[in-house]
Amino acid sequence: MREISKEKIVESVSALCLKAAFELPDDMRKALGKAVEAEPSPLGQSMLKQLVENYSIAETKRMPICQDTGVAVFFVEMGCELCITGGTIYEALRTAVANGWKEGYLRMSIVEDPLFTRKNTGTNGPPIVHVTQVPGDKLKITIAPKGGGSENMSRLVMLKPTVGAPVVADFVVETVTLAGGNPCPPIVVGVGIGGNFEMAPILAKKALLRHLGDPNPDPKYAEFEKMLLDRINATGIGPQGLGGRTTAMAVHIEHHPCHMASLPVAVNLNCHAARHASLEL
């Protein structure tokens, strides 16, 4: 059994928080560069150029890509032959978020009581943590900070299983259309299909972590993703909702077996600051 200390995780993930806040992943950066050349709208092209410049400034000056530094969402793959000493993975990640957000002067966005007092926790915690046990003795941690603007535009529906793909497609496109410029397009569209009421949104959020534009390995879903992207970009919402072709950079679908009486579908939108970073210990 391999051991790793809570302190080691805290130290490593604190730095990971800053990397995610300051550095846009290469796949999104390259895709936006191509979008600048392909965007037919002069205003849309101007907005895309400003976004590209913003990413460069953020990385060079070590400043947040967006002032909404978001909820700290973690996806953790923990080897079954790994033991964390000195505390739990949840304690380690909570401390790491508090340290990282303080060190980077990142905005603290989390309120303790969601309904009544809404007092800020002052630590940007607790984070949202999804843990999966996997073979081996490694620990892989991915952070995906999620801002409120795009998160608020997300939706979940429990469809009748007989409605088929056309109704699912209409729901996804309708979600993007209703959101308009609120999620700061160009967006990445994560879609979760199947599972149950609580799993479909997790699938949708996990879909946002896929390398931008990599198709679903199932050809049927890959074709469905392409069709959805074409429909979304035909809406004319455009960069920052100001019109144009580039409304979404990609549509990613994750699916899971579900009950024969159900067809859960969740859509999780991510703004142009599609932040995430990973490490392995």
Secondary structure as GFF3:
##gff-version 3
##sequence-region A 1 281
A	DSSP	beta_strand	2	5	.	.	.	ID=ss1
A	DSSP	alpha_helix	6	22	.	.	.	ID=ss2
A	DSSP	alpha_helix	26	38	.	.	.	ID=ss3
A	DSSP	alpha_helix	42	61	.	.	.	ID=ss4
A	DSSP	beta_strand	73	79	.	.	.	ID=ss5
A	DSSP	beta_strand	82	85	.	.	.	ID=ss6
A	DSSP	alpha_helix	89	103	.	.	.	ID=ss7
A	DSSP	beta_strand	128	134	.	.	.	ID=ss8
A	DSSP	beta_strand	139	143	.	.	.	ID=ss9
A	DSSP	alpha_helix	148	151	.	.	.	ID=ss10
A	DSSP	beta_strand	155	159	.	.	.	ID=ss11
A	DSSP	alpha_helix	164	179	.	.	.	ID=ss12
A	DSSP	beta_strand	187	195	.	.	.	ID=ss13
A	DSSP	alpha_helix	199	207	.	.	.	ID=ss14
A	DSSP	alpha_helix	219	233	.	.	.	ID=ss15
A	DSSP	three_ten_helix	239	241	.	.	.	ID=ss16
A	DSSP	beta_strand	248	258	.	.	.	ID=ss17
A	DSSP	beta_strand	263	270	.	.	.	ID=ss18
A	DSSP	beta_strand	277	280	.	.	.	ID=ss19
###
